[in-house]
């Protein structure tokens, strides 16, 4: 039985522990610096619970010894130190970060390591890159590749038409940082909250706009191979306009801690959410101009003794599936691995990746 250390006992770390435990093939240790969060996870009986400060690399190294893999569900700014510990003990490393600079640093740490290093294993970045790359491979030449993902409340009631469903730090990070794209075959940076558009899926209207991090490593891989590529976050119409008032007009973009405090005290958490996934490719195949897309709406489901939200299910399924594919030999067990190296059919056929087969 493989031993896995899950760091962070929050919304994602808890379900990751349960998901791995339910498989019957993994012995899980769940660690966090917050004892109260560990107590919340105790009734799941899915993992050995350990209190440790992940910023104390020596203490973390002691806890991590003997584990085959380390899965970080911690905020992105903690992941570089965690990756160093994984390298030191020879474990494979996985995370769900959306932060571009963190991912680049982890790639450097992975050089010469004994284990596999696979950042950005969640939903976006993560699964959306796998789906988009699968579309890319179906064409002789690709003109445009569009990636759209949103974690939305099923029943929005406030003017933002939004509820908190995941990391507030990660949310603000993607709203504030520059975004990568490809234009006329070359990689460029575009501003967050720009590139506004509207579209409809199954009769529901959405808006989308640039946000940071969701494109993963696709720009590195596909520069010069596609004419255009972009990633945008999906929201209900009206969200972007209010964000621009808060971030630009009221200058909360210069005070992210205050913005986080306002969000967490004003926007309720909900487990009644839906994940909207849309990837679209236009290109040439056999001399014809063709278009193909990949669409999913994923809702929450029951795993083990309780129900989980859609964002918890999709993020944890992405993380667990890629780790499972590495530890069972479907993916290489050593070196740096990008999400685009994962075959879509292999992912969807995985016991954890199958949760993305659910359609709303």
NORCOR-V941850 format. One record per residue. SS is DSSP state (~ for helix, > for strand, _ for the rest). OMEGA is omega in whole degrees, -180 to 180 (999 if undefined). NEAR is the number of other ideal C-beta (glycine too) atoms within 8 Angstrom. Layout:
ss,omega,near
SS,OMEGA,NEAR
SS,OMEGA,NEAR
This chain:
ss,omega,near
_,-180,5
>,179,9
>,-176,11
>,175,15
>,177,14
>,-179,15
>,-178,14
_,-177,11
_,180,13
_,-174,10
~,-176,10
~,-179,15
~,-179,16
~,-178,13
~,176,13
~,179,14
~,180,15
~,-178,12
~,180,14
~,179,14
~,-178,14
~,180,9
~,-180,10
_,-175,5
_,-176,6
>,171,11
>,-168,8
>,168,13
>,179,14
>,-174,16
>,178,15
>,177,14
_,-176,7
_,-179,7
~,-180,7
~,178,6
~,177,10
~,178,14
~,178,7
~,-178,9
~,-174,15
~,-179,8
_,179,5
_,-178,13
_,-175,5
_,-173,12
_,167,11
>,-175,7
>,-178,11
>,175,9
>,180,8
_,176,11
_,-175,7
_,177,12
_,175,7
_,-172,8
~,179,9
~,179,6
~,180,9
~,-180,16
~,179,11
~,179,7
~,-173,11
~,-177,13
_,178,7
_,179,4
_,179,12
_,-177,8
>,173,16
>,178,15
>,180,14
>,170,15
_,-179,13
_,173,11
_,-172,7
~,-174,13
~,177,8
~,-168,11
~,179,15
~,179,11
~,179,11
~,179,16
~,178,16
~,179,10
~,179,13
~,178,15
~,-177,14
~,-175,7
~,178,10
_,179,7
_,171,12
>,-173,15
>,180,18
>,175,14
>,180,18
_,-175,13
_,173,13
_,-173,14
_,-174,13
~,-178,9
~,177,6
~,-180,13
~,178,13
~,179,8
~,180,10
~,177,15
~,178,11
~,180,7
~,-175,12
_,-176,13
_,180,7
_,-179,3
_,-179,12
_,-178,5
_,175,13
>,177,13
>,-173,17
>,176,16
_,173,13
_,-176,15
_,-175,13
>,-178,14
_,180,13
_,7,14
_,-179,13
>,-174,17
~,-178,14
~,178,16
~,177,18
~,-180,14
~,-178,12
~,180,14
~,175,13
~,176,11
~,-179,15
~,-175,13
_,-178,6
_,-174,8
_,172,12
_,178,6
>,-177,6
>,175,13
>,-176,10
>,177,12
>,-176,15
>,180,11
>,-179,17
>,-179,15
>,176,15
>,171,11
>,-168,11
>,171,14
>,177,13
_,-175,7
_,-176,5
_,-178,10
_,-179,4
_,-175,8
_,175,5
_,-177,10
_,-173,12
_,171,12
_,176,11
>,-180,12
_,-179,11
_,-174,10
_,176,8
~,177,9
~,180,10
~,179,13
~,-178,11
~,178,12
~,-178,13
~,177,14
~,-172,12
~,-171,10
_,176,10
_,-175,8
>,178,15
>,177,12
>,173,15
>,179,14
>,-176,7
_,175,5
_,-177,9
>,180,8
>,179,8
>,170,8
>,177,6
>,-176,12
_,174,7
_,179,14
_,178,12
_,-179,8
_,-173,9
_,176,8
>,174,8
>,176,9
>,-176,9
>,173,8
>,178,10
_,176,5
_,179,4
>,-179,6
>,179,8
>,168,14
>,178,14
>,-179,14
>,-177,14
>,168,15
_,-172,13
_,166,15
_,-172,15
_,-177,15
_,179,15
_,-178,15
_,-176,13
~,180,15
~,176,12
~,-174,8
~,-169,10
~,175,13
_,-178,10
_,-179,5
_,174,8
>,178,13
>,-180,8
>,178,11
>,175,14
>,177,13
>,178,17
>,176,14
>,-179,13
>,175,12
>,172,14
_,-178,11
_,179,9
_,-177,10
~,-175,12
~,-178,11
~,179,7
~,177,10
~,-179,11
~,176,10
~,-178,9
~,-172,10
~,-175,13
~,-176,9
~,180,6
_,174,7
_,176,8
~,175,11
~,177,10
~,-179,5
_,-174,8
~,179,10
~,177,6
~,178,8
~,178,13
~,-180,11
~,179,8
~,-180,9
~,-174,12
~,178,9
~,-175,5
~,-178,5
_,-179,10
_,173,5
>,174,7
_,172,10
_,179,9
_,-175,8
>,177,16
>,177,12
>,178,16
>,-179,13
>,-179,16
>,174,14
>,-175,15
>,178,13
>,174,16
>,-178,9
>,-177,13
>,176,10
>,-179,9
_,177,4
_,-179,4
>,173,6
>,-174,7
>,177,9
>,174,7
>,177,8
>,178,9
>,-177,12
>,173,8
>,163,11
>,-175,12
>,176,14
>,177,11
_,-179,11
>,178,9
>,173,6
>,-174,10
_,-174,10
_,-175,3
>,178,7
>,-180,6
>,-180,12
_,-179,12
~,-179,13
~,175,13
~,-177,13
~,-176,15
~,-180,15
~,-179,14
~,178,14
~,177,14
~,-179,16
~,-177,18
~,-178,12
~,-178,13
~,176,17
~,-180,15
~,180,13
~,176,13
~,-174,16
~,177,11
_,173,6
_,176,5
_,175,8
_,180,12
_,-179,7
_,-176,9
_,176,7
>,-178,8
>,-178,9
_,175,13
_,179,10
~,-177,17
~,176,11
~,-179,6
_,178,12
_,-177,7
~,-178,10
~,177,6
~,-179,11
~,-177,15
~,178,10
~,180,7
_,-177,12
_,175,7
_,180,12
~,-178,13
~,179,10
~,176,11
~,175,14
~,-178,6
_,179,9
_,178,6
_,999,7
